[in-house]
Amino acid sequence: MSIDLLPEFVRENYEIHEWKHACAILHHDFPTEWDSNHSQSNVIPLEQKKLL
């Protein structure tokens, strides 16, 4: 369920694996950090080879 908190762009363009409800924790307990990460995710293109 908490993966639904991620922007649609991220859900559609990246393979997402959540670990121990990390999205929900970040969203509810650290809203400033969530907003910062969330707003930048549509701006910075990520290449898979750089993530691995």
PQR file with spaces between the fields and no chain letter, atoms N, CA, C, O and H, PARSE charges and radii, in Angstrom:
ATOM       1  N    MET     1       0.812   -1.195    0.000 -0.4000 1.5000
ATOM       2  CA   MET     1       0.000    0.000    0.000 -0.0000 2.0000
ATOM       3  C    MET     1       0.854    1.258    0.000  0.5500 1.7000
ATOM       4  O    MET     1       0.519    2.215   -0.697 -0.5500 1.4000
ATOM       5  N    SER     2       1.919    1.289    0.737 -0.4000 1.5000
ATOM       6  CA   SER     2       2.670    2.533    0.842 -0.0000 2.0000
ATOM       7  C    SER     2       3.455    2.865   -0.421  0.5500 1.7000
ATOM       8  O    SER     2       3.874    4.009   -0.597 -0.5500 1.4000
ATOM       9  H    SER     2       2.192    0.511    1.303  0.4000 1.0000
ATOM      10  N    ILE     3       3.664    1.889   -1.305 -0.4000 1.5000
ATOM      11  CA   ILE     3       4.275    2.200   -2.597 -0.0000 2.0000
ATOM      12  C    ILE     3       3.368    3.147   -3.372  0.5500 1.7000
ATOM      13  O    ILE     3       3.840    3.905   -4.220 -0.5500 1.4000
ATOM      14  H    ILE     3       3.324    0.959   -1.162  0.4000 1.0000
ATOM      15  N    ASP     4       2.081    3.107   -3.087 -0.4000 1.5000
ATOM      16  CA   ASP     4       1.144    4.029   -3.732 -0.0000 2.0000
ATOM      17  C    ASP     4       1.427    5.483   -3.373  0.5500 1.7000
ATOM      18  O    ASP     4       0.943    6.385   -4.056 -0.5500 1.4000
ATOM      19  H    ASP     4       1.698    2.491   -2.398  0.4000 1.0000
ATOM      20  N    LEU     5       2.189    5.726   -2.332 -0.4000 1.5000
ATOM      21  CA   LEU     5       2.562    7.085   -1.951 -0.0000 2.0000
ATOM      22  C    LEU     5       3.585    7.684   -2.914  0.5500 1.7000
ATOM      23  O    LEU     5       3.724    8.905   -2.989 -0.5500 1.4000
ATOM      24  H    LEU     5       2.582    4.993   -1.777  0.4000 1.0000
ATOM      25  N    LEU     6       4.297    6.838   -3.644 -0.4000 1.5000
ATOM      26  CA   LEU     6       5.293    7.324   -4.590 -0.0000 2.0000
ATOM      27  C    LEU     6       4.607    7.961   -5.789  0.5500 1.7000
ATOM      28  O    LEU     6       3.488    7.583   -6.137 -0.5500 1.4000
ATOM      29  H    LEU     6       4.184    5.847   -3.582  0.4000 1.0000
ATOM      30  N    PRO     7       5.268    8.925   -6.424 -0.5600 1.5000
ATOM      31  CA   PRO     7       4.678    9.553   -7.607  0.2800 2.0000
ATOM      32  C    PRO     7       4.427    8.532   -8.714  0.5500 1.7000
ATOM      33  O    PRO     7       5.160    7.552   -8.849 -0.5500 1.4000
ATOM      34  N    GLU     8       3.407    8.768   -9.486 -0.4000 1.5000
ATOM      35  CA   GLU     8       3.042    7.860  -10.576 -0.0000 2.0000
ATOM      36  C    GLU     8       4.214    7.659  -11.531  0.5500 1.7000
ATOM      37  O    GLU     8       4.447    6.545  -12.001 -0.5500 1.4000
ATOM      38  H    GLU     8       2.811    9.564   -9.377  0.4000 1.0000
ATOM      39  N    PHE     9       4.946    8.723  -11.819 -0.4000 1.5000
ATOM      40  CA   PHE     9       6.096    8.620  -12.714 -0.0000 2.0000
ATOM      41  C    PHE     9       7.097    7.579  -12.213  0.5500 1.7000
ATOM      42  O    PHE     9       7.607    6.780  -12.999 -0.5500 1.4000
ATOM      43  H    PHE     9       4.756    9.628  -11.437  0.4000 1.0000
ATOM      44  N    VAL    10       7.371    7.584  -10.941 -0.4000 1.5000
ATOM      45  CA   VAL    10       8.325    6.641  -10.352 -0.0000 2.0000
ATOM      46  C    VAL    10       7.779    5.224  -10.425  0.5500 1.7000
ATOM      47  O    VAL    10       8.504    4.303  -10.800 -0.5500 1.4000
ATOM      48  H    VAL    10       6.956    8.232  -10.302  0.4000 1.0000
ATOM      49  N    ARG    11       6.518    5.037  -10.074 -0.4000 1.5000
ATOM      50  CA   ARG    11       5.908    3.703  -10.099 -0.0000 2.0000
ATOM      51  C    ARG    11       5.888    3.118  -11.504  0.5500 1.7000
ATOM      52  O    ARG    11       6.044    1.909  -11.675 -0.5500 1.4000
ATOM      53  H    ARG    11       5.929    5.786   -9.770  0.4000 1.0000
ATOM      54  N    GLU    12       5.699    3.958  -12.504 -0.4000 1.5000
ATOM      55  CA   GLU    12       5.597    3.466  -13.882 -0.0000 2.0000
ATOM      56  C    GLU    12       6.948    3.262  -14.556  0.5500 1.7000
ATOM      57  O    GLU    12       7.044    2.473  -15.496 -0.5500 1.4000
ATOM      58  H    GLU    12       5.573    4.940  -12.366  0.4000 1.0000
ATOM      59  N    ASN    13       7.982    3.944  -14.106 -0.4000 1.5000
ATOM      60  CA   ASN    13       9.257    3.906  -14.807 -0.0000 2.0000
ATOM      61  C    ASN    13      10.371    3.165  -14.084  0.5500 1.7000
ATOM      62  O    ASN    13      11.446    2.961  -14.649 -0.5500 1.4000
ATOM      63  H    ASN    13       7.904    4.585  -13.343  0.4000 1.0000
ATOM      64  N    TYR    14      10.132    2.763  -12.851 -0.4000 1.5000
ATOM      65  CA   TYR    14      11.161    2.078  -12.077 -0.0000 2.0000
ATOM      66  C    TYR    14      10.592    0.841  -11.406  0.5500 1.7000
ATOM      67  O    TYR    14       9.419    0.800  -11.033 -0.5500 1.4000
ATOM      68  H    TYR    14       9.259    2.928  -12.392  0.4000 1.0000
ATOM      69  N    GLU    15      11.437   -0.160  -11.262 -0.4000 1.5000
ATOM      70  CA   GLU    15      11.064   -1.353  -10.507 -0.0000 2.0000
ATOM      71  C    GLU    15      11.276   -1.030   -9.034  0.5500 1.7000
ATOM      72  O    GLU    15      12.379   -0.667   -8.626 -0.5500 1.4000
ATOM      73  H    GLU    15      12.389   -0.127  -11.565  0.4000 1.0000
ATOM      74  N    ILE    16      10.230   -1.162   -8.245 -0.4000 1.5000
ATOM      75  CA   ILE    16      10.281   -0.737   -6.849 -0.0000 2.0000
ATOM      76  C    ILE    16      10.158   -1.946   -5.932  0.5500 1.7000
ATOM      77  O    ILE    16       9.274   -2.786   -6.100 -0.5500 1.4000
ATOM      78  H    ILE    16       9.334   -1.456   -8.577  0.4000 1.0000
ATOM      79  N    HIS    17      11.053   -2.017   -4.969 -0.4000 1.5000
ATOM      80  CA   HIS    17      11.009   -3.050   -3.937 -0.0000 2.0000
ATOM      81  C    HIS    17      11.038   -2.338   -2.597  0.5500 1.7000
ATOM      82  O    HIS    17      12.033   -1.708   -2.239 -0.5500 1.4000
ATOM      83  H    HIS    17      11.772   -1.335   -4.833  0.4000 1.0000
ATOM      84  N    GLU    18       9.960   -2.440   -1.871 -0.4000 1.5000
ATOM      85  CA   GLU    18       9.920   -1.775   -0.573 -0.0000 2.0000
ATOM      86  C    GLU    18      10.370   -2.745    0.510  0.5500 1.7000
ATOM      87  O    GLU    18      10.096   -3.944    0.445 -0.5500 1.4000
ATOM      88  H    GLU    18       9.152   -2.952   -2.161  0.4000 1.0000
ATOM      89  N    TRP    19      11.064   -2.206    1.505 -0.4000 1.5000
ATOM      90  CA   TRP    19      11.574   -3.016    2.599 -0.0000 2.0000
ATOM      91  C    TRP    19      11.054   -2.465    3.912  0.5500 1.7000
ATOM      92  O    TRP    19      11.356   -1.332    4.284 -0.5500 1.4000
ATOM      93  H    TRP    19      11.287   -1.232    1.557  0.4000 1.0000
ATOM      94  N    LYS    20      10.277   -3.267    4.606 -0.4000 1.5000
ATOM      95  CA   LYS    20       9.756   -2.951    5.941 -0.0000 2.0000
ATOM      96  C    LYS    20       9.039   -1.603    5.987  0.5500 1.7000
ATOM      97  O    LYS    20       9.337   -0.762    6.835 -0.5500 1.4000
ATOM      98  H    LYS    20      10.032   -4.188    4.303  0.4000 1.0000
ATOM      99  N    HIS    21       8.102   -1.406    5.079 -0.4000 1.5000
ATOM     100  CA   HIS    21       7.241   -0.222    4.960 -0.0000 2.0000
ATOM     101  C    HIS    21       8.003    1.102    5.033  0.5500 1.7000
ATOM     102  O    HIS    21       7.589    2.042    5.711 -0.5500 1.4000
ATOM     103  H    HIS    21       7.860   -2.089    4.390  0.4000 1.0000
ATOM     104  N    ALA    22       9.124    1.146    4.318 -0.4000 1.5000
ATOM     105  CA   ALA    22       9.979    2.339    4.334 -0.0000 2.0000
ATOM     106  C    ALA    22       9.260    3.583    3.816  0.5500 1.7000
ATOM     107  O    ALA    22       9.447    4.669    4.365 -0.5500 1.4000
ATOM     108  H    ALA    22       9.460    0.382    3.767  0.4000 1.0000
ATOM     109  N    CYS    23       8.447    3.448    2.776 -0.4000 1.5000
ATOM     110  CA   CYS    23       7.742    4.624    2.239 -0.0000 2.0000
ATOM     111  C    CYS    23       6.802    5.214    3.280  0.5500 1.7000
ATOM     112  O    CYS    23       6.749    6.432    3.450 -0.5500 1.4000
ATOM     113  H    CYS    23       8.295    2.566    2.330  0.4000 1.0000
ATOM     114  N    ALA    24       6.077    4.377    3.962 -0.4000 1.5000
ATOM     115  CA   ALA    24       5.132    4.865    4.968 -0.0000 2.0000
ATOM     116  C    ALA    24       5.868    5.553    6.124  0.5500 1.7000
ATOM     117  O    ALA    24       5.423    6.593    6.609 -0.5500 1.4000
ATOM     118  H    ALA    24       6.120    3.388    3.824  0.4000 1.0000
ATOM     119  N    ILE    25       6.974    4.985    6.559 -0.4000 1.5000
ATOM     120  CA   ILE    25       7.745    5.584    7.650 -0.0000 2.0000
ATOM     121  C    ILE    25       8.265    6.950    7.227  0.5500 1.7000
ATOM     122  O    ILE    25       8.109    7.932    7.953 -0.5500 1.4000
ATOM     123  H    ILE    25       7.336    4.140    6.165  0.4000 1.0000
ATOM     124  N    LEU    26       8.879    7.010    6.056 -0.4000 1.5000
ATOM     125  CA   LEU    26       9.420    8.284    5.588 -0.0000 2.0000
ATOM     126  C    LEU    26       8.314    9.318    5.400  0.5500 1.7000
ATOM     127  O    LEU    26       8.469   10.474    5.793 -0.5500 1.4000
ATOM     128  H    LEU    26       9.005    6.213    5.466  0.4000 1.0000
ATOM     129  N    HIS    27       7.211    8.908    4.805 -0.4000 1.5000
ATOM     130  CA   HIS    27       6.105    9.829    4.531 -0.0000 2.0000
ATOM     131  C    HIS    27       5.492   10.391    5.807  0.5500 1.7000
ATOM     132  O    HIS    27       5.220   11.590    5.887 -0.5500 1.4000
ATOM     133  H    HIS    27       7.085    7.969    4.485  0.4000 1.0000
ATOM     134  N    HIS    28       5.274    9.549    6.797 -0.4000 1.5000
ATOM     135  CA   HIS    28       4.563    9.986    8.007 -0.0000 2.0000
ATOM     136  C    HIS    28       5.475   10.518    9.116  0.5500 1.7000
ATOM     137  O    HIS    28       5.095   11.437    9.842 -0.5500 1.4000
ATOM     138  H    HIS    28       5.495    8.576    6.733  0.4000 1.0000
ATOM     139  N    ASP    29       6.663    9.952    9.249 -0.4000 1.5000
ATOM     140  CA   ASP    29       7.538   10.361   10.347 -0.0000 2.0000
ATOM     141  C    ASP    29       8.558   11.429    9.957  0.5500 1.7000
ATOM     142  O    ASP    29       9.082   12.137   10.816 -0.5500 1.4000
ATOM     143  H    ASP    29       6.971    9.206    8.659  0.4000 1.0000
ATOM     144  N    PHE    30       8.835   11.541    8.660 -0.4000 1.5000
ATOM     145  CA   PHE    30       9.813   12.512    8.170 -0.0000 2.0000
ATOM     146  C    PHE    30       9.256   13.248    6.950  0.5500 1.7000
ATOM     147  O    PHE    30       9.801   13.123    5.853 -0.5500 1.4000
ATOM     148  H    PHE    30       8.408   10.966    7.962  0.4000 1.0000
ATOM     149  N    PRO    31       8.186   14.007    7.127 -0.5600 1.5000
ATOM     150  CA   PRO    31       7.521   14.642    5.977  0.2800 2.0000
ATOM     151  C    PRO    31       8.395   15.628    5.208  0.5500 1.7000
ATOM     152  O    PRO    31       8.240   15.762    3.994 -0.5500 1.4000
ATOM     153  N    THR    32       9.301   16.316    5.882 -0.4000 1.5000
ATOM     154  CA   THR    32      10.177   17.261    5.180 -0.0000 2.0000
ATOM     155  C    THR    32      11.099   16.530    4.210  0.5500 1.7000
ATOM     156  O    THR    32      11.263   16.946    3.064 -0.5500 1.4000
ATOM     157  H    THR    32       9.426   16.208    6.868  0.4000 1.0000
ATOM     158  N    GLU    33      11.694   15.443    4.679 -0.4000 1.5000
ATOM     159  CA   GLU    33      12.576   14.648    3.832 -0.0000 2.0000
ATOM     160  C    GLU    33      11.779   13.989    2.704  0.5500 1.7000
ATOM     161  O    GLU    33      12.249   13.919    1.569 -0.5500 1.4000
ATOM     162  H    GLU    33      11.560   15.106    5.610  0.4000 1.0000
ATOM     163  N    TRP    34      10.584   13.510    3.016 -0.4000 1.5000
ATOM     164  CA   TRP    34       9.729   12.897    2.005 -0.0000 2.0000
ATOM     165  C    TRP    34       9.434   13.889    0.885  0.5500 1.7000
ATOM     166  O    TRP    34       9.557   13.564   -0.296 -0.5500 1.4000
ATOM     167  H    TRP    34      10.202   13.567    3.938  0.4000 1.0000
ATOM     168  N    ASP    35       9.042   15.108    1.271 -0.4000 1.5000
ATOM     169  CA   ASP    35       8.724   16.124    0.264 -0.0000 2.0000
ATOM     170  C    ASP    35       9.947   16.463   -0.581  0.5500 1.7000
ATOM     171  O    ASP    35       9.834   16.664   -1.790 -0.5500 1.4000
ATOM     172  H    ASP    35       8.943   15.373    2.230  0.4000 1.0000
ATOM     173  N    SER    36      11.097   16.526    0.043 -0.4000 1.5000
ATOM     174  CA   SER    36      12.328   16.830   -0.681 -0.0000 2.0000
ATOM     175  C    SER    36      12.651   15.734   -1.688  0.5500 1.7000
ATOM     176  O    SER    36      12.919   16.030   -2.853 -0.5500 1.4000
ATOM     177  H    SER    36      11.189   16.363    1.025  0.4000 1.0000
ATOM     178  N    ASN    37      12.629   14.486   -1.265 -0.4000 1.5000
ATOM     179  CA   ASN    37      12.922   13.359   -2.162 -0.0000 2.0000
ATOM     180  C    ASN    37      11.852   13.205   -3.224  0.5500 1.7000
ATOM     181  O    ASN    37      12.155   12.947   -4.389 -0.5500 1.4000
ATOM     182  H    ASN    37      12.411   14.246   -0.320  0.4000 1.0000
ATOM     183  N    HIS    38      10.641   13.356   -2.835 -0.4000 1.5000
ATOM     184  CA   HIS    38       9.497   13.172   -3.714 -0.0000 2.0000
ATOM     185  C    HIS    38       9.501   14.207   -4.839  0.5500 1.7000
ATOM     186  O    HIS    38       9.241   13.854   -5.989 -0.5500 1.4000
ATOM     187  H    HIS    38      10.395   13.566   -1.889  0.4000 1.0000
ATOM     188  N    SER    39       9.785   15.455   -4.543 -0.4000 1.5000
ATOM     189  CA   SER    39       9.759   16.502   -5.556 -0.0000 2.0000
ATOM     190  C    SER    39      10.934   16.385   -6.520  0.5500 1.7000
ATOM     191  O    SER    39      10.810   16.782   -7.678 -0.5500 1.4000
ATOM     192  H    SER    39       9.996   15.742   -3.609  0.4000 1.0000
ATOM     193  N    GLN    40      12.054   15.857   -6.081 -0.4000 1.5000
ATOM     194  CA   GLN    40      13.226   15.735   -6.942 -0.0000 2.0000
ATOM     195  C    GLN    40      13.188   14.493   -7.824  0.5500 1.7000
ATOM     196  O    GLN    40      13.918   14.427   -8.813 -0.5500 1.4000
ATOM     197  H    GLN    40      12.155   15.534   -5.140  0.4000 1.0000
ATOM     198  N    SER    41      12.365   13.518   -7.497 -0.4000 1.5000
ATOM     199  CA   SER    41      12.370   12.263   -8.236 -0.0000 2.0000
ATOM     200  C    SER    41      11.906   12.414   -9.681  0.5500 1.7000
ATOM     201  O    SER    41      12.275   11.599  -10.526 -0.5500 1.4000
ATOM     202  H    SER    41      11.772   13.572   -6.693  0.4000 1.0000
ATOM     203  N    ASN    42      11.114   13.427   -9.983 -0.4000 1.5000
ATOM     204  CA   ASN    42      10.669   13.638  -11.357 -0.0000 2.0000
ATOM     205  C    ASN    42      11.651   14.467  -12.163  0.5500 1.7000
ATOM     206  O    ASN    42      11.493   14.593  -13.378 -0.5500 1.4000
ATOM     207  H    ASN    42      10.814   14.089   -9.296  0.4000 1.0000
ATOM     208  N    VAL    43      12.655   15.031  -11.522 -0.4000 1.5000
ATOM     209  CA   VAL    43      13.575   15.933  -12.189 -0.0000 2.0000
ATOM     210  C    VAL    43      14.863   15.223  -12.586  0.5500 1.7000
ATOM     211  O    VAL    43      15.410   15.490  -13.656 -0.5500 1.4000
ATOM     212  H    VAL    43      12.783   14.928  -10.536  0.4000 1.0000
ATOM     213  N    ILE    44      15.345   14.340  -11.755 -0.4000 1.5000
ATOM     214  CA   ILE    44      16.638   13.694  -11.979 -0.0000 2.0000
ATOM     215  C    ILE    44      16.436   12.327  -12.633  0.5500 1.7000
ATOM     216  O    ILE    44      15.917   11.413  -11.992 -0.5500 1.4000
ATOM     217  H    ILE    44      14.901   14.123  -10.886  0.4000 1.0000
ATOM     218  N    PRO    45      16.834   12.174  -13.886 -0.5600 1.5000
ATOM     219  CA   PRO    45      16.716   10.857  -14.514  0.2800 2.0000
ATOM     220  C    PRO    45      17.760    9.895  -13.929  0.5500 1.7000
ATOM     221  O    PRO    45      18.922   10.263  -13.756 -0.5500 1.4000
ATOM     222  N    LEU    46      17.347    8.703  -13.637 -0.4000 1.5000
ATOM     223  CA   LEU    46      18.242    7.695  -13.076 -0.0000 2.0000
ATOM     224  C    LEU    46      18.416    6.569  -14.072  0.5500 1.7000
ATOM     225  O    LEU    46      17.441    6.060  -14.627 -0.5500 1.4000
ATOM     226  H    LEU    46      16.403    8.405  -13.777  0.4000 1.0000
ATOM     227  N    GLU    47      19.647    6.186  -14.295 -0.4000 1.5000
ATOM     228  CA   GLU    47      19.934    5.050  -15.171 -0.0000 2.0000
ATOM     229  C    GLU    47      20.103    3.807  -14.304  0.5500 1.7000
ATOM     230  O    GLU    47      20.711    3.857  -13.234 -0.5500 1.4000
ATOM     231  H    GLU    47      20.438    6.599  -13.844  0.4000 1.0000
ATOM     232  N    GLN    48      19.558    2.697  -14.781 -0.4000 1.5000
ATOM     233  CA   GLN    48      19.602    1.465  -13.994 -0.0000 2.0000
ATOM     234  C    GLN    48      21.024    1.071  -13.650  0.5500 1.7000
ATOM     235  O    GLN    48      21.280    0.629  -12.530 -0.5500 1.4000
ATOM     236  H    GLN    48      19.064    2.656  -15.650  0.4000 1.0000
ATOM     237  N    LYS    49      21.953    1.217  -14.578 -0.4000 1.5000
ATOM     238  CA   LYS    49      23.341    0.795  -14.311 -0.0000 2.0000
ATOM     239  C    LYS    49      23.969    1.604  -13.182  0.5500 1.7000
ATOM     240  O    LYS    49      24.894    1.127  -12.525 -0.5500 1.4000
ATOM     241  H    LYS    49      21.745    1.577  -15.487  0.4000 1.0000
ATOM     242  N    LYS    50      23.478    2.828  -12.944 -0.4000 1.5000
ATOM     243  CA   LYS    50      24.017    3.642  -11.864 -0.0000 2.0000
ATOM     244  C    LYS    50      23.395    3.287  -10.518  0.5500 1.7000
ATOM     245  O    LYS    50      23.940    3.633   -9.470 -0.5500 1.4000
ATOM     246  H    LYS    50      22.727    3.216  -13.477  0.4000 1.0000
ATOM     247  N    LEU    51      22.266    2.603  -10.543 -0.4000 1.5000
ATOM     248  CA   LEU    51      21.587    2.217   -9.307 -0.0000 2.0000
ATOM     249  C    LEU    51      22.098    0.898   -8.753  0.5500 1.7000
ATOM     250  O    LEU    51      21.988    0.638   -7.555 -0.5500 1.4000
ATOM     251  H    LEU    51      21.823    2.321  -11.395  0.4000 1.0000
ATOM     252  N    LEU    52      22.648    0.081   -9.605 -0.4000 1.5000
ATOM     253  CA   LEU    52      23.075   -1.248   -9.182 -0.0000 2.0000
ATOM     254  C    LEU    52      24.455   -1.258   -8.665  0.5500 1.7000
ATOM     255  O    LEU    52      24.958   -2.310   -8.268 -0.5500 1.4000
ATOM     256  H    LEU    52      22.738    0.292  -10.579  0.4000 1.0000
